Amino acid sequence: MGPAAERRPLRVLLVSEGAYPFHPGGVSLWCDQIVRGMPEHAFTVVALTVDGTEPVAWPAPANLTEVVGVPLWGDPPRRSRRARRTPPPAAFTEAHEHILRTLARPPEPGPAAARRAAESFVPALRALHDHARTGDLRAALTGDEALDRMTRVWRGAGDREAAGAGPLGLHDAFTAADLMEHTLRPLSHPPVEADVCHLAMNGPSALVGLAAKWAHGTPLVMSEHGVYLRERYQDALGDDVPPGALMMLRFHRALAEAAYHCADVLAPHSRHNRRWQLHGGADPDRIRTMYNGIDPADYPVAAGEPDVPTVVYVGRVDPMKDLHTLIRAFALVREEVPEARLRLFGPVAADQRAYHASCLALIGELGLTGAAVFEGRVPRQVDAYGAGHLTALTSVSEGFPYTVVESMSTARPQVCTKVGGVPEAVGDAGILVPPGDHRAVAGACVRLLRDAGLRRRLGDAARARVLERFTLAQWNDGYRALYDALVPQSPPAGRPAPGPERVTAP
């Protein structure tokens, strides 16, 4: 293949949920890198939003030709009065009943069972899509007949787990039907025509790609930063799961497995994510692990160290980042290194203000006011890494975080929880600890703050690891090759698409 100018220009459909171009964060950065890294291709971005009022947060590159917003929680797509009053066809009713029967029983374990389930779930989803093209999907899913069908199927399932969750009353049935309609709302929007569709994640985003595939035969690439299904399970941990919520958990699983089944190429961002895809029935021959990349020139080696022993956190303020553990760990660090400081850089979204307030309260409770400080977003993120002796990340869930690789590029050692793709990023260039273990986090931080030689060795190893494995040039070439392999002559159904294998042992 020749230089970019000689390549066939492609129309690429890029799909994200709650991210680009409306919000900051790693997924949005990844999307921006994709668009800017392939100026020869024209991109249409479909963004699943809350209500469509979100302001744009990223400047548009010249080759970003269109942004299509699909609000999941605003008003549903308008349908004619006749469409709202017309009963759904028999094909919809049969498909809806099949979906409900699938959700009323616990799924069988194992990849083979997941593949069998997906083979029958996908046609049912497509029947819903066919009705949504001209009919009123919300009315069909939340009307009296649909709710009666839902309670009847649940009652007759004979599922001990469902029975243990209690009967499915009308309130729970409507709540589940309402949530399902919001999740399925992308099916009610016109499919976008493109040469290739690239999904940033699984879940509702996959419905945009499936609609394009069904309507136009568009080949489908799916990347996963974090594992969508795992995060839905984490959201439900520690809660009593009522029947409607249990039904939705099973729906998310069925949708994720259907997307794995239909994708022409799966491009997870870590081998950890790859294992989840395999467990969900994905064909291993279709998987190409694609680690996130950065431009090392944007994150040069930090010049010197601050005068005061300092731990830095860079990222959004979010319960997934488990900043409570980091703050509790820092209280123990102060017992060993009294002059230590904790500087936390990153945005606070409107829906995370309560969590931010809880972090501030914990800082006050532990007597850390003035020593542990939230400093908001920094104009140049590279400056945040240079503000500390080490970078700490105490997340309970991660994909393959940019902040870790960026910090490593500046030759800062890492203290990170061993979750998701983090161990694959860090390798031997930092200290990995169990999630939720504030004593282990504190011990690792103290060790690094006291040992300048260890900091230097790990920092040098971190920079070298980025240069070898995680550069933006390698990353862009990998995705460009995937697109080129899929579009000129798409492989026959059931055959894997050729593409670069980017799995690298940590």
C-alpha positions as CSV (number, residue, x, y, z in Angstrom):
1,M,0.0,0.0,0.0
2,G,1.4,3.4,-0.9
3,P,1.3,6.6,1.0
4,A,-1.9,8.1,2.4
5,A,-2.5,10.2,-0.7
6,E,-2.7,7.0,-2.9
7,R,-5.1,5.2,-0.6
8,R,-8.8,4.9,-1.6
9,P,-10.5,7.6,0.6
10,L,-13.1,5.9,2.8
11,R,-16.2,7.1,4.5
12,V,-15.8,5.9,8.1
13,L,-18.6,5.9,10.6
14,L,-17.2,6.3,14.1
15,V,-19.6,5.6,17.0
16,S,-19.2,6.5,20.7
17,E,-21.5,6.7,23.7
18,G,-21.3,9.7,26.1
19,A,-17.9,10.8,24.7
20,Y,-16.6,12.4,21.5
21,P,-17.0,15.2,20.6
22,F,-19.0,16.3,23.7
23,H,-16.9,15.2,26.6
24,P,-13.2,15.0,27.7
25,G,-11.6,11.7,28.6
26,G,-9.7,8.8,27.2
27,V,-12.4,7.5,24.8
28,S,-12.8,11.0,23.3
29,L,-9.0,11.4,23.0
30,W,-9.0,8.0,21.2
31,C,-11.7,9.1,18.8
32,D,-9.9,12.4,18.1
33,Q,-6.7,10.5,17.4
34,I,-8.5,8.2,15.0
35,V,-10.0,11.1,13.0
36,R,-6.8,13.2,12.9
37,G,-4.5,10.3,12.3
38,M,-6.2,9.4,9.0
39,P,-6.7,12.7,7.1
40,E,-7.2,10.8,3.9
41,H,-10.6,9.4,5.1
42,A,-13.9,11.3,5.7
43,F,-15.4,10.6,9.1
44,T,-19.0,10.8,10.3
45,V,-19.3,10.6,14.1
46,V,-22.5,9.2,15.7
47,A,-22.5,10.3,19.3
48,L,-25.0,8.7,21.7
49,T,-25.9,11.6,24.0
50,V,-28.2,12.2,27.0
51,D,-30.7,14.7,25.6
52,G,-28.9,16.4,22.7
53,T,-28.1,19.6,24.5
54,E,-24.5,18.8,25.2
55,P,-22.0,21.5,24.1
56,V,-19.1,20.5,21.8
57,A,-15.8,20.1,23.7
58,W,-13.5,19.1,20.9
59,P,-12.6,21.2,17.8
60,A,-13.5,19.5,14.6
61,P,-10.7,18.3,12.2
62,A,-11.2,19.1,8.5
63,N,-12.0,15.5,7.7
64,L,-14.8,15.3,10.3
65,T,-17.6,15.9,7.9
66,E,-20.7,15.3,10.2
67,V,-21.7,14.7,13.8
68,V,-25.0,12.9,14.3
69,G,-26.4,13.1,17.8
70,V,-28.6,10.3,19.0
71,P,-30.1,11.3,22.3
72,L,-31.0,8.3,24.5
73,W,-32.9,10.2,27.1
74,G,-34.5,13.1,25.2
75,D,-37.8,12.9,23.4
76,P,-38.1,9.8,21.2
77,P,-37.9,10.1,17.5
78,R,-41.2,11.5,16.1
79,R,-43.6,9.2,14.4
80,S,-46.9,9.9,12.7
81,R,-50.1,9.6,14.6
82,R,-51.0,6.7,12.3
83,A,-47.7,4.9,13.2
84,R,-48.3,5.4,16.9
85,R,-51.8,3.9,16.6
86,T,-51.0,1.0,14.3
87,P,-50.4,-2.3,16.2
88,P,-46.9,-3.8,15.6
89,P,-46.8,-6.6,13.1
90,A,-46.7,-10.3,14.0
91,A,-42.9,-10.3,13.2
92,F,-42.3,-7.8,16.0
93,T,-44.5,-9.6,18.5
94,E,-42.7,-12.9,17.8
95,A,-39.3,-11.2,18.1
96,H,-40.3,-9.4,21.3
97,E,-41.5,-12.6,22.9
98,H,-38.3,-14.4,21.9
99,I,-36.2,-11.6,23.5
100,L,-38.3,-11.8,26.7
101,R,-38.0,-15.5,26.9
102,T,-34.2,-15.2,26.6
103,L,-34.2,-12.6,29.4
104,A,-36.5,-14.6,31.7
105,R,-34.0,-17.4,32.2
106,P,-30.4,-17.3,33.4
107,P,-28.0,-17.6,30.4
108,E,-26.1,-20.8,30.0
109,P,-22.4,-20.4,30.8
110,G,-19.5,-20.7,28.4
111,P,-18.5,-19.3,24.9
112,A,-20.3,-22.0,22.9
113,A,-23.6,-21.2,24.7
114,A,-23.0,-17.5,24.1
115,R,-22.6,-18.1,20.4
116,R,-25.8,-20.2,20.2
117,A,-27.7,-17.5,22.1
118,A,-26.4,-14.7,19.8
119,E,-27.4,-16.6,16.7
120,S,-31.1,-16.5,17.8
121,F,-30.9,-13.1,19.5
122,V,-29.6,-11.2,16.5
123,P,-32.6,-12.0,14.2
124,A,-34.9,-10.9,17.0
125,L,-33.0,-7.6,17.3
126,R,-33.2,-7.1,13.5
127,A,-37.0,-7.6,13.6
128,L,-37.2,-4.8,16.2
129,H,-35.1,-2.6,13.9
130,D,-37.3,-3.4,10.9
131,H,-40.3,-2.2,12.9
132,A,-38.5,0.9,14.2
133,R,-37.7,2.1,10.7
134,T,-41.4,3.0,10.1
135,G,-43.3,2.2,13.3
136,D,-43.2,3.5,16.9
137,L,-40.8,1.3,18.8
138,R,-41.5,3.0,22.1
139,A,-45.2,2.4,21.8
140,A,-44.6,-1.2,20.8
141,L,-42.3,-1.9,23.8
142,T,-44.1,0.0,26.5
143,G,-47.8,-0.5,25.5
144,D,-50.3,-2.6,27.4
145,E,-49.9,-5.6,25.2
146,A,-46.1,-5.5,25.6
147,L,-46.3,-5.2,29.4
148,D,-48.8,-8.1,29.6
149,R,-46.4,-10.2,27.4
150,M,-43.5,-9.3,29.7
151,T,-45.2,-10.3,32.9
152,R,-46.7,-13.4,31.4
153,V,-43.3,-14.6,30.1
154,W,-41.6,-13.9,33.4
155,R,-44.3,-15.6,35.4
156,G,-44.2,-18.7,33.2
157,A,-40.4,-19.0,32.9
158,G,-39.9,-21.2,36.0
159,D,-36.6,-19.6,36.7
160,R,-35.6,-20.0,40.3
161,E,-33.3,-17.0,40.1
162,A,-36.1,-14.9,38.7
163,A,-38.5,-16.2,41.3
164,G,-36.0,-15.4,44.0
165,A,-36.0,-11.8,42.8
166,G,-39.8,-11.7,43.3
167,P,-42.7,-11.5,40.9
168,L,-42.5,-9.0,38.0
169,G,-45.2,-6.4,38.9
170,L,-46.5,-3.8,36.6
171,H,-44.2,-1.1,37.9
172,D,-41.1,-3.3,37.5
173,A,-42.3,-4.3,34.0
174,F,-42.8,-0.8,32.8
175,T,-39.4,0.3,34.3
176,A,-37.6,-2.5,32.4
177,A,-39.6,-1.8,29.2
178,D,-38.8,1.9,29.5
179,L,-35.1,1.3,30.0
180,M,-35.0,-1.2,27.2
181,E,-36.6,1.3,24.8
182,H,-34.1,4.0,25.8
183,T,-31.2,1.5,25.2
184,L,-32.7,0.4,21.8
185,R,-33.3,4.0,20.7
186,P,-30.5,3.9,18.1
187,L,-32.6,1.5,16.1
188,S,-35.2,4.2,15.6
189,H,-32.7,6.5,13.8
190,P,-31.9,6.2,10.1
191,P,-28.9,4.0,9.4
192,V,-25.9,5.9,8.3
193,E,-24.2,4.8,5.1
194,A,-20.5,4.4,5.1
195,D,-17.7,2.2,3.9
196,V,-16.7,0.9,7.3
197,C,-18.2,1.4,10.8
198,H,-15.9,1.6,13.8
199,L,-17.4,1.3,17.3
200,A,-15.6,2.7,20.2
201,M,-17.4,0.4,22.6
202,N,-20.1,-2.3,23.0
203,G,-23.6,-1.7,24.3
204,P,-26.1,0.7,22.7
205,S,-23.3,1.9,20.4
206,A,-23.3,-1.5,18.7
207,L,-26.9,-0.9,17.6
208,V,-25.7,1.9,15.3
209,G,-23.3,-0.4,13.7
210,L,-25.7,-3.3,13.4
211,A,-28.3,-1.0,11.8
212,A,-25.7,0.1,9.2
213,K,-24.7,-3.5,8.6
214,W,-28.3,-4.6,8.1
215,A,-29.3,-1.7,5.9
216,H,-26.1,-1.2,3.8
217,G,-23.8,-4.3,4.4
218,T,-21.3,-2.1,6.2
219,P,-18.4,-4.0,7.7
220,L,-18.1,-3.6,11.4
221,V,-15.0,-3.0,13.6
222,M,-15.5,-2.9,17.4
223,S,-12.9,-1.6,19.8
224,E,-13.4,-1.8,23.6
225,H,-11.7,0.5,26.0
226,G,-13.4,-0.9,29.1
227,V,-15.6,-3.9,29.0
228,Y,-19.2,-2.6,28.7
229,L,-20.8,-5.8,30.2
230,R,-18.3,-5.9,33.1
231,E,-19.1,-2.3,34.1
232,R,-22.9,-3.1,34.1
233,Y,-22.2,-5.9,36.5
234,Q,-20.1,-3.7,38.7
235,D,-22.9,-1.1,38.8
236,A,-25.2,-3.8,40.3
237,L,-22.8,-5.1,42.9
238,G,-24.0,-4.8,46.5
239,D,-27.5,-4.0,45.5
240,D,-30.7,-6.0,45.7
241,V,-31.5,-6.7,42.1
242,P,-35.3,-6.5,41.5
243,P,-36.8,-8.5,38.6
244,G,-36.8,-5.5,36.2
245,A,-33.1,-4.8,36.9
246,L,-32.2,-8.5,36.5
247,M,-34.0,-8.5,33.2
248,M,-31.9,-5.5,32.0
249,L,-28.6,-7.0,33.2
250,R,-29.5,-10.1,31.0
251,F,-30.4,-7.8,28.2
252,H,-27.1,-6.0,28.3
253,R,-25.3,-9.4,28.2
254,A,-27.4,-10.6,25.3
255,L,-26.7,-7.4,23.4
256,A,-23.0,-7.5,24.0
257,E,-22.8,-11.2,22.8
258,A,-24.9,-10.3,19.7
259,A,-22.4,-7.5,18.9
260,Y,-19.4,-9.8,19.3
261,H,-21.1,-12.3,17.0
262,C,-21.8,-9.8,14.3
263,A,-18.5,-7.8,14.3
264,D,-16.2,-8.5,11.4
265,V,-13.2,-7.5,13.5
266,L,-12.9,-7.0,17.2
267,A,-10.1,-4.7,18.3
268,P,-9.9,-4.7,22.1
269,H,-7.4,-2.4,23.8
270,S,-5.9,-5.1,26.0
271,R,-5.7,-8.8,26.4
272,H,-7.9,-8.5,29.5
273,N,-10.7,-7.2,27.3
274,R,-9.9,-9.9,24.8
275,R,-10.6,-12.6,27.4
276,W,-14.0,-11.0,28.1
277,Q,-14.8,-11.1,24.4
278,L,-13.8,-14.7,24.1
279,H,-16.0,-15.6,27.1
280,G,-18.8,-13.8,25.3
281,G,-18.6,-16.1,22.3
282,A,-16.3,-14.0,20.1
283,D,-14.5,-15.8,17.3
284,P,-10.8,-15.7,18.3
285,D,-9.8,-15.5,14.6
286,R,-11.5,-12.1,14.4
287,I,-9.8,-10.5,17.3
288,R,-6.8,-8.1,16.9
289,T,-5.6,-6.6,20.2
290,M,-4.8,-2.9,19.5
291,Y,-3.1,-1.1,22.4
292,N,-3.7,2.7,22.7
293,G,-0.8,4.8,21.5
294,I,0.5,8.3,22.1
295,D,3.0,10.6,20.5
296,P,6.1,10.5,22.8
297,A,7.1,13.9,21.5
298,D,4.0,15.3,23.3
299,Y,5.1,13.7,26.6
300,P,8.9,14.2,26.8
301,V,10.9,13.1,29.8
302,A,10.1,15.4,32.8
303,A,12.8,17.8,33.8
304,G,13.8,17.1,37.4
305,E,11.5,16.5,40.4
306,P,9.6,18.8,42.7
307,D,11.2,19.9,45.9
308,V,8.5,18.3,48.1
309,P,7.7,14.6,47.9
310,T,4.6,14.5,45.7
311,V,2.2,11.9,44.5
312,V,0.2,12.8,41.5
313,Y,-3.2,11.6,40.2
314,V,-4.4,12.5,36.7
315,G,-7.9,11.6,35.5
316,R,-11.5,12.3,35.9
317,V,-13.2,12.4,39.4
318,D,-15.3,9.3,39.3
319,P,-16.1,6.4,41.6
320,M,-14.5,4.0,39.1
321,K,-11.2,5.7,39.9
322,D,-11.7,4.9,43.6
323,L,-10.1,8.1,44.8
324,H,-11.2,7.2,48.4
325,T,-8.7,4.4,48.4
326,L,-6.0,6.8,47.1
327,I,-6.9,9.4,49.8
328,R,-6.8,6.8,52.6
329,A,-3.5,5.5,51.3
330,F,-2.1,9.1,51.3
331,A,-3.0,9.4,55.0
332,L,-0.7,6.5,55.7
333,V,2.0,7.9,53.4
334,R,1.9,11.1,55.5
335,E,2.7,9.0,58.6
336,E,5.9,7.9,57.0
337,V,6.7,11.0,54.9
338,P,5.2,13.9,56.8
339,E,6.0,16.5,54.2
340,A,4.4,14.5,51.3
341,R,1.8,16.1,49.1
342,L,-1.0,14.6,46.9
343,R,-2.0,16.6,43.9
344,L,-5.1,15.5,41.9
345,F,-5.6,16.8,38.4
346,G,-8.8,16.3,36.4
347,P,-12.3,17.5,35.6
348,V,-15.4,17.0,37.8
349,A,-18.4,16.3,35.6
350,A,-21.8,17.6,36.8
351,D,-23.0,14.2,37.6
352,Q,-20.0,13.5,39.8
353,R,-20.2,16.5,42.1
354,A,-21.5,14.5,44.9
355,Y,-18.6,12.1,44.6
356,H,-16.1,15.0,44.5
357,A,-17.8,16.3,47.7
358,S,-17.3,12.9,49.4
359,C,-13.6,13.0,48.5
360,L,-13.2,16.5,50.0
361,A,-15.1,15.3,53.1
362,L,-12.7,12.4,53.5
363,I,-9.7,14.6,53.1
364,G,-11.0,16.8,55.9
365,E,-11.9,13.8,58.1
366,L,-8.4,12.4,57.8
367,G,-6.7,15.7,58.5
368,L,-5.2,16.1,55.0
369,T,-6.6,19.5,54.2
370,G,-3.9,21.5,52.3
371,A,-1.8,18.4,51.8
372,A,-4.2,16.6,49.4
373,V,-5.6,19.1,46.8
374,F,-7.9,18.8,43.8
375,E,-6.6,21.2,41.2
376,G,-9.0,20.7,38.3
377,R,-7.9,20.4,34.7
378,V,-4.5,21.5,33.8
379,P,-3.9,23.4,30.5
380,R,-1.1,21.0,29.5
381,Q,-1.6,17.5,30.9
382,V,2.1,16.7,30.5
383,D,2.8,19.4,33.2
384,A,0.7,17.4,35.7
385,Y,3.0,14.4,35.4
386,G,6.0,16.5,36.0
387,A,4.5,17.9,39.2
388,G,5.1,14.6,41.1
389,H,7.7,12.1,41.9
390,L,5.3,9.3,40.9
391,T,1.9,8.9,39.4
392,A,-0.8,6.8,41.2
393,L,-4.0,5.2,39.8
394,T,-6.3,3.3,42.1
395,S,-9.1,2.4,39.8
396,V,-11.4,-0.5,40.3
397,S,-12.0,-0.9,36.6
398,E,-10.0,0.2,33.6
399,G,-9.5,-0.5,29.9
400,F,-6.1,0.6,28.7
401,P,-5.7,4.1,30.3
402,Y,-4.0,6.8,28.4
403,T,-2.9,8.6,31.6
404,V,-0.7,5.6,32.5
405,V,1.0,5.5,29.1
406,E,1.4,9.3,29.0
407,S,2.9,9.4,32.5
408,M,5.3,6.5,31.6
409,S,6.4,8.5,28.5
410,T,7.6,11.3,30.9
411,A,9.7,8.7,32.7
412,R,7.6,8.8,35.9
413,P,7.2,5.5,37.8
414,Q,3.7,4.2,38.4
415,V,1.7,2.9,41.4
416,C,-1.4,1.3,39.9
417,T,-4.1,-1.2,40.8
418,K,-3.9,-4.5,38.9
419,V,-7.2,-4.1,36.9
420,G,-8.1,-4.3,33.3
421,G,-5.3,-3.6,30.8
422,V,-3.2,-1.7,33.4
423,P,-0.7,-4.5,34.0
424,E,-0.2,-4.8,30.2
425,A,0.6,-1.1,30.1
426,V,2.9,-0.9,33.2
427,G,4.7,-4.2,32.9
428,D,7.9,-4.0,34.9
429,A,7.9,-0.2,34.9
430,G,6.0,0.4,38.1
431,I,4.4,-1.2,41.1
432,L,1.1,-3.0,40.8
433,V,-1.2,-3.5,43.8
434,P,-4.6,-5.1,44.5
435,P,-7.7,-2.8,43.9
436,G,-9.2,-1.4,47.1
437,D,-6.1,-2.1,49.2
438,H,-5.1,1.4,50.5
439,R,-2.3,-0.1,52.7
440,A,-0.6,-1.7,49.6
441,V,-1.0,1.6,47.7
442,A,0.6,3.5,50.6
443,G,3.5,1.0,50.9
444,A,4.3,1.3,47.2
445,C,4.2,5.1,47.3
446,V,6.4,5.3,50.4
447,R,8.9,3.0,48.8
448,L,9.2,5.1,45.7
449,L,9.3,8.4,47.5
450,R,12.2,7.2,49.6
451,D,14.3,5.5,46.9
452,A,15.5,7.9,44.2
453,G,17.4,5.1,42.4
454,L,14.3,2.9,42.1
455,R,12.3,5.9,40.8
456,R,15.0,6.5,38.2
457,R,15.2,2.8,37.1
458,L,11.5,2.4,36.8
459,G,11.1,5.8,35.0
460,D,13.7,4.9,32.4
461,A,12.0,1.5,31.9
462,A,8.6,3.2,31.5
463,R,9.9,5.6,28.8
464,A,11.6,2.7,26.9
465,R,8.4,0.6,27.1
466,V,6.3,3.4,25.6
467,L,8.8,3.9,22.7
468,E,8.8,0.2,22.0
469,R,5.1,-0.7,22.2
470,F,2.7,2.2,22.5
471,T,3.4,4.9,19.9
472,L,0.7,6.7,18.0
473,A,2.4,5.9,14.7
474,Q,2.2,2.1,15.3
475,W,-1.4,2.5,16.4
476,N,-2.6,4.6,13.4
477,D,-0.9,2.2,11.0
478,G,-2.7,-0.7,12.6
479,Y,-6.2,0.8,12.3
480,R,-5.5,2.0,8.7
481,A,-4.5,-1.6,7.8
482,L,-7.8,-2.9,9.3
483,Y,-9.9,-0.5,7.3
484,D,-8.0,-1.2,4.1
485,A,-8.3,-5.0,4.6
486,L,-12.1,-4.8,5.2
487,V,-13.2,-2.5,2.5
488,P,-11.8,-3.4,-0.9
489,Q,-12.9,-7.0,-0.7
490,S,-14.8,-7.9,2.5
491,P,-14.3,-11.5,3.5
492,P,-17.1,-14.0,3.1
493,A,-19.5,-14.4,6.0
494,G,-18.0,-16.4,8.8
495,R,-14.4,-15.8,7.6
496,P,-12.0,-13.6,9.7
497,A,-10.8,-10.3,8.2
498,P,-7.1,-10.1,7.7
499,G,-5.4,-7.5,9.9
500,P,-2.3,-6.8,11.9
501,E,-1.8,-8.8,15.1
502,R,-0.8,-6.3,17.8
503,V,-0.8,-8.6,20.9
504,T,2.5,-7.9,22.7
505,A,3.5,-9.6,25.9
506,P,3.9,-7.2,28.8
